[in-house]
Amino acid sequence: MRKYLLLYIFATAMAAMPFADAKALTLIELIDNTDIETVEITVKGSVVRVTGAQGMEMSVYSIAGGVPVVKTRIESNDWTCELSLHKGIYIVQVGKVVRKIVIR
């Protein structure tokens, strides 16, 4: 009986409430994919090669602490850099492009 009484009270309370208009939030975000499509990051040994990123900044982060260990500006369209880092896993960021690299 108690269950039906609670159901009746809930139903009458819901019927007494005014209807509310639901509106969807329209949010359009334009994403610029030009950096992602043109920038390539490759690594061989301790040499990092970056193509298609002239004038951008390259940051290398230690995966252990998340701190930047190298920050440099890329001077040409086909650019190479010898990284003098300890063996390990690092994150390289050029513009919006992010890659994981392994130095062996």
SULFEN-V29705 format. One record per run of one state. SS is the DSSP state (alpha for helix, beta for strand, coil for the rest). FROM is the first residue (numbers start at 1). TO is the last residue. If there is no record, write none. Layout:
BEGIN
ss->SS from->FROM to->TO
ss->SS from->FROM to->TO
END
This chain:
BEGIN
ss->coil from->1 to->1
ss->alpha from->2 to->16
ss->coil from->17 to->33
ss->alpha from->34 to->38
ss->coil from->39 to->39
ss->beta from->40 to->44
ss->coil from->45 to->46
ss->beta from->47 to->51
ss->coil from->52 to->56
ss->beta from->57 to->62
ss->coil from->63 to->67
ss->beta from->68 to->73
ss->coil from->74 to->77
ss->beta from->78 to->82
ss->coil from->83 to->87
ss->beta from->88 to->94
ss->coil from->95 to->96
ss->beta from->97 to->103
ss->coil from->104 to->104
END
